[in-house]
Amino acid sequence: MTIKLHPPALRALGMKRKIGLRRSARPLLALLKRGRMLRGHAWDPFGHAHVRKVERRLIGEYKSLVEIGLERLGPTTPMPSPA
């Protein structure tokens, strides 16, 4: 069994293909799983990447779009016709 991964760090270094991890990599995957609690904190090793910063900005943009949509939505709002 092989697990295929394409980590963003390797992608940024120009690696075009996925890497295959065999059963011997399970301890590494367990370590990554335990590292999930670091997400969004200052110690997040991947949180300073440009992609992650854009993702965090998109969360706020999405929330504001939903709020605008909810303000415009009412019981008499007509359903849009399918395009």
HTML snippet that shows the backbone in 3Dmol.js (N, CA, C, O; Angstrom):
<script src="https://3Dmol.org/build/3Dmol-min.js"></script>
<div id="view" style="width:600px;height:400px;position:relative"></div>
<script>
const pdb = `
ATOM      1  N   MET A   1       0.846  -1.176   0.000  1.00  0.00           N
ATOM      2  CA  MET A   1       0.000   0.000   0.000  1.00  0.00           C
ATOM      3  C   MET A   1       0.897   1.246   0.000  1.00  0.00           C
ATOM      4  O   MET A   1       1.884   1.319   0.732  1.00  0.00           O
ATOM      5  N   THR A   2       0.536   2.204  -0.822  1.00  0.00           N
ATOM      6  CA  THR A   2       1.270   3.457  -0.911  1.00  0.00           C
ATOM      7  C   THR A   2       0.293   4.613  -0.774  1.00  0.00           C
ATOM      8  O   THR A   2      -0.761   4.624  -1.410  1.00  0.00           O
ATOM      9  N   ILE A   3       0.644   5.575   0.051  1.00  0.00           N
ATOM     10  CA  ILE A   3      -0.160   6.785   0.222  1.00  0.00           C
ATOM     11  C   ILE A   3       0.480   7.866  -0.633  1.00  0.00           C
ATOM     12  O   ILE A   3       1.671   8.144  -0.497  1.00  0.00           O
ATOM     13  N   LYS A   4      -0.298   8.471  -1.505  1.00  0.00           N
ATOM     14  CA  LYS A   4       0.218   9.510  -2.399  1.00  0.00           C
ATOM     15  C   LYS A   4      -0.063  10.883  -1.798  1.00  0.00           C
ATOM     16  O   LYS A   4      -1.197  11.178  -1.420  1.00  0.00           O
ATOM     17  N   LEU A   5       0.967  11.722  -1.709  1.00  0.00           N
ATOM     18  CA  LEU A   5       0.840  13.076  -1.170  1.00  0.00           C
ATOM     19  C   LEU A   5       1.532  14.070  -2.101  1.00  0.00           C
ATOM     20  O   LEU A   5       2.473  13.723  -2.814  1.00  0.00           O
ATOM     21  N   HIS A   6       1.052  15.294  -2.080  1.00  0.00           N
ATOM     22  CA  HIS A   6       1.700  16.384  -2.820  1.00  0.00           C
ATOM     23  C   HIS A   6       1.727  17.600  -1.902  1.00  0.00           C
ATOM     24  O   HIS A   6       0.929  18.523  -2.066  1.00  0.00           O
ATOM     25  N   PRO A   7       2.649  17.604  -0.932  1.00  0.00           N
ATOM     26  CA  PRO A   7       2.694  18.686   0.049  1.00  0.00           C
ATOM     27  C   PRO A   7       2.958  20.047  -0.597  1.00  0.00           C
ATOM     28  O   PRO A   7       3.743  20.144  -1.540  1.00  0.00           O
ATOM     29  N   PRO A   8       2.306  21.093  -0.094  1.00  0.00           N
ATOM     30  CA  PRO A   8       2.506  22.439  -0.643  1.00  0.00           C
ATOM     31  C   PRO A   8       3.961  22.883  -0.614  1.00  0.00           C
ATOM     32  O   PRO A   8       4.406  23.594  -1.516  1.00  0.00           O
ATOM     33  N   ALA A   9       4.712  22.474   0.411  1.00  0.00           N
ATOM     34  CA  ALA A   9       6.115  22.893   0.493  1.00  0.00           C
ATOM     35  C   ALA A   9       6.915  22.332  -0.677  1.00  0.00           C
ATOM     36  O   ALA A   9       7.753  23.030  -1.249  1.00  0.00           O
ATOM     37  N   LEU A  10       6.662  21.077  -1.034  1.00  0.00           N
ATOM     38  CA  LEU A  10       7.368  20.489  -2.177  1.00  0.00           C
ATOM     39  C   LEU A  10       6.881  21.089  -3.492  1.00  0.00           C
ATOM     40  O   LEU A  10       7.656  21.262  -4.433  1.00  0.00           O
ATOM     41  N   ARG A  11       5.601  21.399  -3.544  1.00  0.00           N
ATOM     42  CA  ARG A  11       5.044  22.041  -4.737  1.00  0.00           C
ATOM     43  C   ARG A  11       5.696  23.398  -4.952  1.00  0.00           C
ATOM     44  O   ARG A  11       5.991  23.781  -6.085  1.00  0.00           O
ATOM     45  N   ALA A  12       5.919  24.126  -3.858  1.00  0.00           N
ATOM     46  CA  ALA A  12       6.550  25.447  -3.952  1.00  0.00           C
ATOM     47  C   ALA A  12       8.001  25.341  -4.417  1.00  0.00           C
ATOM     48  O   ALA A  12       8.538  26.269  -5.021  1.00  0.00           O
ATOM     49  N   LEU A  13       8.623  24.209  -4.132  1.00  0.00           N
ATOM     50  CA  LEU A  13      10.006  23.992  -4.564  1.00  0.00           C
ATOM     51  C   LEU A  13      10.100  23.502  -6.003  1.00  0.00           C
ATOM     52  O   LEU A  13      11.195  23.274  -6.516  1.00  0.00           O
ATOM     53  N   GLY A  14       8.949  23.340  -6.655  1.00  0.00           N
ATOM     54  CA  GLY A  14       8.945  22.964  -8.059  1.00  0.00           C
ATOM     55  C   GLY A  14       8.665  21.509  -8.345  1.00  0.00           C
ATOM     56  O   GLY A  14       8.702  21.092  -9.502  1.00  0.00           O
ATOM     57  N   MET A  15       8.383  20.715  -7.308  1.00  0.00           N
ATOM     58  CA  MET A  15       8.082  19.302  -7.545  1.00  0.00           C
ATOM     59  C   MET A  15       6.706  19.186  -8.175  1.00  0.00           C
ATOM     60  O   MET A  15       5.721  19.675  -7.622  1.00  0.00           O
ATOM     61  N   LYS A  16       6.637  18.547  -9.317  1.00  0.00           N
ATOM     62  CA  LYS A  16       5.391  18.474 -10.076  1.00  0.00           C
ATOM     63  C   LYS A  16       4.563  17.224  -9.750  1.00  0.00           C
ATOM     64  O   LYS A  16       3.348  17.214  -9.947  1.00  0.00           O
ATOM     65  N   ARG A  17       5.220  16.177  -9.253  1.00  0.00           N
ATOM     66  CA  ARG A  17       4.515  14.918  -9.029  1.00  0.00           C
ATOM     67  C   ARG A  17       4.290  14.658  -7.548  1.00  0.00           C
ATOM     68  O   ARG A  17       4.964  15.231  -6.691  1.00  0.00           O
ATOM     69  N   LYS A  18       3.330  13.782  -7.261  1.00  0.00           N
ATOM     70  CA  LYS A  18       3.076  13.369  -5.889  1.00  0.00           C
ATOM     71  C   LYS A  18       4.178  12.423  -5.435  1.00  0.00           C
ATOM     72  O   LYS A  18       4.833  11.767  -6.245  1.00  0.00           O
ATOM     73  N   ILE A  19       4.368  12.367  -4.109  1.00  0.00           N
ATOM     74  CA  ILE A  19       5.322  11.414  -3.563  1.00  0.00           C
ATOM     75  C   ILE A  19       4.541  10.251  -2.964  1.00  0.00           C
ATOM     76  O   ILE A  19       3.422  10.426  -2.481  1.00  0.00           O
ATOM     77  N   GLY A  20       5.129   9.086  -2.999  1.00  0.00           N
ATOM     78  CA  GLY A  20       4.489   7.903  -2.433  1.00  0.00           C
ATOM     79  C   GLY A  20       5.106   7.552  -1.097  1.00  0.00           C
ATOM     80  O   GLY A  20       6.327   7.446  -0.982  1.00  0.00           O
ATOM     81  N   LEU A  21       4.271   7.371  -0.085  1.00  0.00           N
ATOM     82  CA  LEU A  21       4.736   6.978   1.243  1.00  0.00           C
ATOM     83  C   LEU A  21       4.273   5.552   1.520  1.00  0.00           C
ATOM     84  O   LEU A  21       3.103   5.218   1.329  1.00  0.00           O
ATOM     85  N   ARG A  22       5.197   4.723   1.969  1.00  0.00           N
ATOM     86  CA  ARG A  22       4.855   3.338   2.275  1.00  0.00           C
ATOM     87  C   ARG A  22       4.509   3.195   3.749  1.00  0.00           C
ATOM     88  O   ARG A  22       4.447   4.181   4.485  1.00  0.00           O
ATOM     89  N   ARG A  23       4.287   1.968   4.166  1.00  0.00           N
ATOM     90  CA  ARG A  23       3.905   1.701   5.555  1.00  0.00           C
ATOM     91  C   ARG A  23       4.938   2.218   6.553  1.00  0.00           C
ATOM     92  O   ARG A  23       4.587   2.554   7.684  1.00  0.00           O
ATOM     93  N   SER A  24       6.166   2.283   6.162  1.00  0.00           N
ATOM     94  CA  SER A  24       7.214   2.735   7.082  1.00  0.00           C
ATOM     95  C   SER A  24       7.045   4.213   7.450  1.00  0.00           C
ATOM     96  O   SER A  24       7.677   4.686   8.395  1.00  0.00           O
ATOM     97  N   ALA A  25       6.213   4.938   6.726  1.00  0.00           N
ATOM     98  CA  ALA A  25       5.996   6.359   6.995  1.00  0.00           C
ATOM     99  C   ALA A  25       4.859   6.605   7.984  1.00  0.00           C
ATOM    100  O   ALA A  25       4.528   7.755   8.272  1.00  0.00           O
ATOM    101  N   ARG A  26       4.262   5.539   8.503  1.00  0.00           N
ATOM    102  CA  ARG A  26       3.147   5.734   9.447  1.00  0.00           C
ATOM    103  C   ARG A  26       3.520   6.578  10.670  1.00  0.00           C
ATOM    104  O   ARG A  26       2.714   7.410  11.087  1.00  0.00           O
ATOM    105  N   PRO A  27       4.705   6.401  11.262  1.00  0.00           N
ATOM    106  CA  PRO A  27       5.052   7.279  12.399  1.00  0.00           C
ATOM    107  C   PRO A  27       5.072   8.760  12.006  1.00  0.00           C
ATOM    108  O   PRO A  27       4.676   9.615  12.798  1.00  0.00           O
ATOM    109  N   LEU A  28       5.525   9.061  10.802  1.00  0.00           N
ATOM    110  CA  LEU A  28       5.527  10.443  10.323  1.00  0.00           C
ATOM    111  C   LEU A  28       4.096  10.972  10.193  1.00  0.00           C
ATOM    112  O   LEU A  28       3.809  12.108  10.572  1.00  0.00           O
ATOM    113  N   LEU A  29       3.209  10.141   9.657  1.00  0.00           N
ATOM    114  CA  LEU A  29       1.812  10.551   9.515  1.00  0.00           C
ATOM    115  C   LEU A  29       1.151  10.729  10.883  1.00  0.00           C
ATOM    116  O   LEU A  29       0.325  11.625  11.055  1.00  0.00           O
ATOM    117  N   ALA A  30       1.505   9.888  11.855  1.00  0.00           N
ATOM    118  CA  ALA A  30       0.971  10.036  13.207  1.00  0.00           C
ATOM    119  C   ALA A  30       1.446  11.351  13.826  1.00  0.00           C
ATOM    120  O   ALA A  30       0.691  12.023  14.529  1.00  0.00           O
ATOM    121  N   LEU A  31       2.693  11.709  13.562  1.00  0.00           N
ATOM    122  CA  LEU A  31       3.224  12.978  14.063  1.00  0.00           C
ATOM    123  C   LEU A  31       2.485  14.160  13.442  1.00  0.00           C
ATOM    124  O   LEU A  31       2.146  15.120  14.133  1.00  0.00           O
ATOM    125  N   LEU A  32       2.237  14.085  12.136  1.00  0.00           N
ATOM    126  CA  LEU A  32       1.481  15.150  11.468  1.00  0.00           C
ATOM    127  C   LEU A  32       0.064  15.254  12.026  1.00  0.00           C
ATOM    128  O   LEU A  32      -0.476  16.351  12.169  1.00  0.00           O
ATOM    129  N   LYS A  33      -0.531  14.107  12.338  1.00  0.00           N
ATOM    130  CA  LYS A  33      -1.885  14.109  12.895  1.00  0.00           C
ATOM    131  C   LYS A  33      -1.908  14.815  14.248  1.00  0.00           C
ATOM    132  O   LYS A  33      -2.822  15.590  14.530  1.00  0.00           O
ATOM    133  N   ARG A  34      -0.909  14.548  15.080  1.00  0.00           N
ATOM    134  CA  ARG A  34      -0.843  15.209  16.389  1.00  0.00           C
ATOM    135  C   ARG A  34      -0.558  16.702  16.247  1.00  0.00           C
ATOM    136  O   ARG A  34      -0.912  17.488  17.125  1.00  0.00           O
ATOM    137  N   GLY A  35       0.078  17.092  15.148  1.00  0.00           N
ATOM    138  CA  GLY A  35       0.394  18.497  14.926  1.00  0.00           C
ATOM    139  C   GLY A  35      -0.792  19.334  14.496  1.00  0.00           C
ATOM    140  O   GLY A  35      -0.674  20.552  14.362  1.00  0.00           O
ATOM    141  N   ARG A  36      -1.949  18.691  14.274  1.00  0.00           N
ATOM    142  CA  ARG A  36      -3.139  19.456  13.860  1.00  0.00           C
ATOM    143  C   ARG A  36      -3.550  20.495  14.888  1.00  0.00           C
ATOM    144  O   ARG A  36      -4.142  21.518  14.542  1.00  0.00           O
ATOM    145  N   MET A  37      -3.236  20.234  16.155  1.00  0.00           N
ATOM    146  CA  MET A  37      -3.638  21.200  17.192  1.00  0.00           C
ATOM    147  C   MET A  37      -2.888  22.519  17.057  1.00  0.00           C
ATOM    148  O   MET A  37      -3.269  23.512  17.678  1.00  0.00           O
ATOM    149  N   LEU A  38      -1.835  22.541  16.260  1.00  0.00           N
ATOM    150  CA  LEU A  38      -1.073  23.774  16.054  1.00  0.00           C
ATOM    151  C   LEU A  38      -1.686  24.671  14.972  1.00  0.00           C
ATOM    152  O   LEU A  38      -1.295  25.830  14.832  1.00  0.00           O
ATOM    153  N   ARG A  39      -2.642  24.140  14.212  1.00  0.00           N
ATOM    154  CA  ARG A  39      -3.217  24.913  13.110  1.00  0.00           C
ATOM    155  C   ARG A  39      -3.821  26.217  13.609  1.00  0.00           C
ATOM    156  O   ARG A  39      -4.557  26.251  14.595  1.00  0.00           O
ATOM    157  N   GLY A  40      -3.493  27.278  12.905  1.00  0.00           N
ATOM    158  CA  GLY A  40      -4.049  28.582  13.243  1.00  0.00           C
ATOM    159  C   GLY A  40      -3.310  29.307  14.353  1.00  0.00           C
ATOM    160  O   GLY A  40      -3.677  30.430  14.696  1.00  0.00           O
ATOM    161  N   HIS A  41      -2.288  28.702  14.919  1.00  0.00           N
ATOM    162  CA  HIS A  41      -1.519  29.328  15.989  1.00  0.00           C
ATOM    163  C   HIS A  41      -0.174  29.805  15.456  1.00  0.00           C
ATOM    164  O   HIS A  41       0.191  29.514  14.316  1.00  0.00           O
ATOM    165  N   ALA A  42       0.542  30.523  16.270  1.00  0.00           N
ATOM    166  CA  ALA A  42       1.844  31.065  15.866  1.00  0.00           C
ATOM    167  C   ALA A  42       2.859  29.955  15.589  1.00  0.00           C
ATOM    168  O   ALA A  42       3.797  30.162  14.819  1.00  0.00           O
ATOM    169  N   TRP A  43       2.688  28.784  16.202  1.00  0.00           N
ATOM    170  CA  TRP A  43       3.626  27.679  16.026  1.00  0.00           C
ATOM    171  C   TRP A  43       3.312  26.806  14.822  1.00  0.00           C
ATOM    172  O   TRP A  43       4.010  25.821  14.582  1.00  0.00           O
ATOM    173  N   ASP A  44       2.287  27.142  14.064  1.00  0.00           N
ATOM    174  CA  ASP A  44       1.908  26.357  12.885  1.00  0.00           C
ATOM    175  C   ASP A  44       3.009  26.461  11.834  1.00  0.00           C
ATOM    176  O   ASP A  44       3.242  27.548  11.305  1.00  0.00           O
ATOM    177  N   PRO A  45       3.698  25.353  11.514  1.00  0.00           N
ATOM    178  CA  PRO A  45       4.809  25.445  10.568  1.00  0.00           C
ATOM    179  C   PRO A  45       4.371  25.767   9.136  1.00  0.00           C
ATOM    180  O   PRO A  45       5.162  26.291   8.352  1.00  0.00           O
ATOM    181  N   PHE A  46       3.129  25.461   8.793  1.00  0.00           N
ATOM    182  CA  PHE A  46       2.642  25.716   7.446  1.00  0.00           C
ATOM    183  C   PHE A  46       1.747  26.946   7.365  1.00  0.00           C
ATOM    184  O   PHE A  46       1.338  27.337   6.272  1.00  0.00           O
ATOM    185  N   GLY A  47       1.439  27.558   8.495  1.00  0.00           N
ATOM    186  CA  GLY A  47       0.505  28.675   8.537  1.00  0.00           C
ATOM    187  C   GLY A  47       1.025  29.974   7.974  1.00  0.00           C
ATOM    188  O   GLY A  47       0.245  30.892   7.724  1.00  0.00           O
ATOM    189  N   HIS A  48       2.322  30.076   7.768  1.00  0.00           N
ATOM    190  CA  HIS A  48       2.897  31.323   7.267  1.00  0.00           C
ATOM    191  C   HIS A  48       3.036  31.333   5.749  1.00  0.00           C
ATOM    192  O   HIS A  48       3.500  32.314   5.168  1.00  0.00           O
ATOM    193  N   ALA A  49       2.633  30.240   5.114  1.00  0.00           N
ATOM    194  CA  ALA A  49       2.705  30.165   3.649  1.00  0.00           C
ATOM    195  C   ALA A  49       1.682  31.117   3.036  1.00  0.00           C
ATOM    196  O   ALA A  49       0.634  31.375   3.628  1.00  0.00           O
ATOM    197  N   HIS A  50       1.984  31.628   1.872  1.00  0.00           N
ATOM    198  CA  HIS A  50       1.102  32.575   1.185  1.00  0.00           C
ATOM    199  C   HIS A  50      -0.287  31.980   0.969  1.00  0.00           C
ATOM    200  O   HIS A  50      -1.295  32.667   1.133  1.00  0.00           O
ATOM    201  N   VAL A  51      -0.335  30.717   0.605  1.00  0.00           N
ATOM    202  CA  VAL A  51      -1.620  30.054   0.340  1.00  0.00           C
ATOM    203  C   VAL A  51      -2.487  30.055   1.588  1.00  0.00           C
ATOM    204  O   VAL A  51      -3.687  30.317   1.505  1.00  0.00           O
ATOM    205  N   ARG A  52      -1.900  29.767   2.738  1.00  0.00           N
ATOM    206  CA  ARG A  52      -2.670  29.723   3.986  1.00  0.00           C
ATOM    207  C   ARG A  52      -3.163  31.116   4.380  1.00  0.00           C
ATOM    208  O   ARG A  52      -4.267  31.253   4.906  1.00  0.00           O
ATOM    209  N   LYS A  53      -2.363  32.138   4.135  1.00  0.00           N
ATOM    210  CA  LYS A  53      -2.794  33.503   4.446  1.00  0.00           C
ATOM    211  C   LYS A  53      -3.978  33.900   3.576  1.00  0.00           C
ATOM    212  O   LYS A  53      -4.915  34.541   4.053  1.00  0.00           O
ATOM    213  N   VAL A  54      -3.941  33.523   2.306  1.00  0.00           N
ATOM    214  CA  VAL A  54      -5.063  33.816   1.405  1.00  0.00           C
ATOM    215  C   VAL A  54      -6.305  33.067   1.868  1.00  0.00           C
ATOM    216  O   VAL A  54      -7.403  33.623   1.865  1.00  0.00           O
ATOM    217  N   GLU A  55      -6.138  31.800   2.270  1.00  0.00           N
ATOM    218  CA  GLU A  55      -7.280  31.021   2.752  1.00  0.00           C
ATOM    219  C   GLU A  55      -7.938  31.694   3.952  1.00  0.00           C
ATOM    220  O   GLU A  55      -9.165  31.757   4.033  1.00  0.00           O
ATOM    221  N   ARG A  56      -7.131  32.196   4.882  1.00  0.00           N
ATOM    222  CA  ARG A  56      -7.714  32.844   6.062  1.00  0.00           C
ATOM    223  C   ARG A  56      -8.473  34.112   5.696  1.00  0.00           C
ATOM    224  O   ARG A  56      -9.498  34.416   6.305  1.00  0.00           O
ATOM    225  N   ARG A  57      -7.973  34.866   4.691  1.00  0.00           N
ATOM    226  CA  ARG A  57      -8.696  36.063   4.243  1.00  0.00           C
ATOM    227  C   ARG A  57     -10.005  35.681   3.561  1.00  0.00           C
ATOM    228  O   ARG A  57     -11.001  36.392   3.688  1.00  0.00           O
ATOM    229  N   LEU A  58     -10.009  34.576   2.848  1.00  0.00           N
ATOM    230  CA  LEU A  58     -11.220  34.147   2.146  1.00  0.00           C
ATOM    231  C   LEU A  58     -12.340  33.774   3.107  1.00  0.00           C
ATOM    232  O   LEU A  58     -13.515  33.905   2.764  1.00  0.00           O
ATOM    233  N   ILE A  59     -11.995  33.313   4.305  1.00  0.00           N
ATOM    234  CA  ILE A  59     -13.021  32.976   5.294  1.00  0.00           C
ATOM    235  C   ILE A  59     -13.841  34.212   5.631  1.00  0.00           C
ATOM    236  O   ILE A  59     -15.071  34.157   5.644  1.00  0.00           O
ATOM    237  N   GLY A  60     -13.171  35.321   5.902  1.00  0.00           N
ATOM    238  CA  GLY A  60     -13.875  36.572   6.213  1.00  0.00           C
ATOM    239  C   GLY A  60     -14.694  37.064   5.037  1.00  0.00           C
ATOM    240  O   GLY A  60     -15.812  37.548   5.215  1.00  0.00           O
ATOM    241  N   GLU A  61     -14.148  36.945   3.833  1.00  0.00           N
ATOM    242  CA  GLU A  61     -14.880  37.370   2.634  1.00  0.00           C
ATOM    243  C   GLU A  61     -16.132  36.520   2.440  1.00  0.00           C
ATOM    244  O   GLU A  61     -17.193  37.048   2.105  1.00  0.00           O
ATOM    245  N   TYR A  62     -16.019  35.226   2.646  1.00  0.00           N
ATOM    246  CA  TYR A  62     -17.166  34.327   2.505  1.00  0.00           C
ATOM    247  C   TYR A  62     -18.244  34.667   3.527  1.00  0.00           C
ATOM    248  O   TYR A  62     -19.426  34.727   3.189  1.00  0.00           O
ATOM    249  N   LYS A  63     -17.840  34.891   4.776  1.00  0.00           N
ATOM    250  CA  LYS A  63     -18.816  35.222   5.814  1.00  0.00           C
ATOM    251  C   LYS A  63     -19.555  36.510   5.484  1.00  0.00           C
ATOM    252  O   LYS A  63     -20.768  36.589   5.683  1.00  0.00           O
ATOM    253  N   SER A  64     -18.850  37.523   4.982  1.00  0.00           N
ATOM    254  CA  SER A  64     -19.511  38.785   4.650  1.00  0.00           C
ATOM    255  C   SER A  64     -20.469  38.603   3.472  1.00  0.00           C
ATOM    256  O   SER A  64     -21.539  39.212   3.452  1.00  0.00           O
ATOM    257  N   LEU A  65     -20.104  37.780   2.499  1.00  0.00           N
ATOM    258  CA  LEU A  65     -21.014  37.523   1.372  1.00  0.00           C
ATOM    259  C   LEU A  65     -22.283  36.803   1.828  1.00  0.00           C
ATOM    260  O   LEU A  65     -23.378  37.098   1.348  1.00  0.00           O
ATOM    261  N   VAL A  66     -22.130  35.862   2.752  1.00  0.00           N
ATOM    262  CA  VAL A  66     -23.306  35.156   3.278  1.00  0.00           C
ATOM    263  C   VAL A  66     -24.196  36.128   4.045  1.00  0.00           C
ATOM    264  O   VAL A  66     -25.419  36.085   3.909  1.00  0.00           O
ATOM    265  N   GLU A  67     -23.596  37.002   4.847  1.00  0.00           N
ATOM    266  CA  GLU A  67     -24.387  37.978   5.603  1.00  0.00           C
ATOM    267  C   GLU A  67     -25.139  38.919   4.671  1.00  0.00           C
ATOM    268  O   GLU A  67     -26.302  39.232   4.925  1.00  0.00           O
ATOM    269  N   ILE A  68     -24.501  39.375   3.604  1.00  0.00           N
ATOM    270  CA  ILE A  68     -25.172  40.244   2.626  1.00  0.00           C
ATOM    271  C   ILE A  68     -26.332  39.497   1.977  1.00  0.00           C
ATOM    272  O   ILE A  68     -27.417  40.051   1.801  1.00  0.00           O
ATOM    273  N   GLY A  69     -26.094  38.240   1.623  1.00  0.00           N
ATOM    274  CA  GLY A  69     -27.158  37.438   1.019  1.00  0.00           C
ATOM    275  C   GLY A  69     -28.331  37.239   1.964  1.00  0.00           C
ATOM    276  O   GLY A  69     -29.486  37.283   1.540  1.00  0.00           O
ATOM    277  N   LEU A  70     -28.042  37.019   3.244  1.00  0.00           N
ATOM    278  CA  LEU A  70     -29.116  36.836   4.225  1.00  0.00           C
ATOM    279  C   LEU A  70     -29.912  38.113   4.431  1.00  0.00           C
ATOM    280  O   LEU A  70     -31.122  38.065   4.653  1.00  0.00           O
ATOM    281  N   GLU A  71     -29.231  39.271   4.359  1.00  0.00           N
ATOM    282  CA  GLU A  71     -29.947  40.541   4.498  1.00  0.00           C
ATOM    283  C   GLU A  71     -30.911  40.757   3.332  1.00  0.00           C
ATOM    284  O   GLU A  71     -32.002  41.298   3.513  1.00  0.00           O
ATOM    285  N   ARG A  72     -30.506  40.336   2.147  1.00  0.00           N
ATOM    286  CA  ARG A  72     -31.338  40.530   0.954  1.00  0.00           C
ATOM    287  C   ARG A  72     -32.440  39.484   0.835  1.00  0.00           C
ATOM    288  O   ARG A  72     -33.402  39.679   0.093  1.00  0.00           O
ATOM    289  N   LEU A  73     -32.309  38.387   1.553  1.00  0.00           N
ATOM    290  CA  LEU A  73     -33.263  37.287   1.463  1.00  0.00           C
ATOM    291  C   LEU A  73     -34.450  37.539   2.374  1.00  0.00           C
ATOM    292  O   LEU A  73     -34.286  37.949   3.523  1.00  0.00           O
ATOM    293  N   GLY A  74     -35.616  37.300   1.869  1.00  0.00           N
ATOM    294  CA  GLY A  74     -36.820  37.459   2.663  1.00  0.00           C
ATOM    295  C   GLY A  74     -37.879  36.475   2.201  1.00  0.00           C
ATOM    296  O   GLY A  74     -37.675  35.749   1.228  1.00  0.00           O
ATOM    297  N   PRO A  75     -39.025  36.448   2.904  1.00  0.00           N
ATOM    298  CA  PRO A  75     -40.066  35.485   2.538  1.00  0.00           C
ATOM    299  C   PRO A  75     -40.659  35.741   1.150  1.00  0.00           C
ATOM    300  O   PRO A  75     -41.208  34.824   0.539  1.00  0.00           O
ATOM    301  N   THR A  76     -40.557  36.963   0.648  1.00  0.00           N
ATOM    302  CA  THR A  76     -41.124  37.265  -0.669  1.00  0.00           C
ATOM    303  C   THR A  76     -40.072  37.334  -1.765  1.00  0.00           C
ATOM    304  O   THR A  76     -40.382  37.701  -2.899  1.00  0.00           O
ATOM    305  N   THR A  77     -38.822  36.984  -1.438  1.00  0.00           N
ATOM    306  CA  THR A  77     -37.756  37.021  -2.438  1.00  0.00           C
ATOM    307  C   THR A  77     -38.014  35.939  -3.480  1.00  0.00           C
ATOM    308  O   THR A  77     -38.141  34.765  -3.131  1.00  0.00           O
ATOM    309  N   PRO A  78     -38.094  36.322  -4.765  1.00  0.00           N
ATOM    310  CA  PRO A  78     -38.345  35.306  -5.792  1.00  0.00           C
ATOM    311  C   PRO A  78     -37.124  34.410  -6.009  1.00  0.00           C
ATOM    312  O   PRO A  78     -35.984  34.837  -5.825  1.00  0.00           O
ATOM    313  N   MET A  79     -37.380  33.186  -6.397  1.00  0.00           N
ATOM    314  CA  MET A  79     -36.302  32.245  -6.706  1.00  0.00           C
ATOM    315  C   MET A  79     -35.689  32.648  -8.042  1.00  0.00           C
ATOM    316  O   MET A  79     -36.422  32.995  -8.969  1.00  0.00           O
ATOM    317  N   PRO A  80     -34.360  32.611  -8.165  1.00  0.00           N
ATOM    318  CA  PRO A  80     -33.756  32.934  -9.454  1.00  0.00           C
ATOM    319  C   PRO A  80     -34.055  31.823 -10.465  1.00  0.00           C
ATOM    320  O   PRO A  80     -34.135  30.646 -10.114  1.00  0.00           O
ATOM    321  N   SER A  81     -34.216  32.223 -11.710  1.00  0.00           N
ATOM    322  CA  SER A  81     -34.472  31.228 -12.751  1.00  0.00           C
ATOM    323  C   SER A  81     -33.168  30.552 -13.142  1.00  0.00           C
ATOM    324  O   SER A  81     -32.123  31.200 -13.183  1.00  0.00           O
ATOM    325  N   PRO A  82     -33.219  29.248 -13.430  1.00  0.00           N
ATOM    326  CA  PRO A  82     -31.979  28.549 -13.812  1.00  0.00           C
ATOM    327  C   PRO A  82     -31.425  29.089 -15.117  1.00  0.00           C
ATOM    328  O   PRO A  82     -32.180  29.393 -16.040  1.00  0.00           O
ATOM    329  N   ALA A  83     -30.122  29.209 -15.194  1.00  0.00           N
ATOM    330  CA  ALA A  83     -29.482  29.764 -16.399  1.00  0.00           C
ATOM    331  C   ALA A  83     -29.305  28.719 -17.471  1.00  0.00           C
ATOM    332  O   ALA A  83     -28.784  29.018 -18.545  1.00  0.00           O
TER     333      ALA A  83
END
`;
const viewer = $3Dmol.createViewer("view");
viewer.addModel(pdb, "pdb");
viewer.setStyle({}, {cartoon: {color: "spectrum"}});
viewer.zoomTo();
viewer.render();
</script>
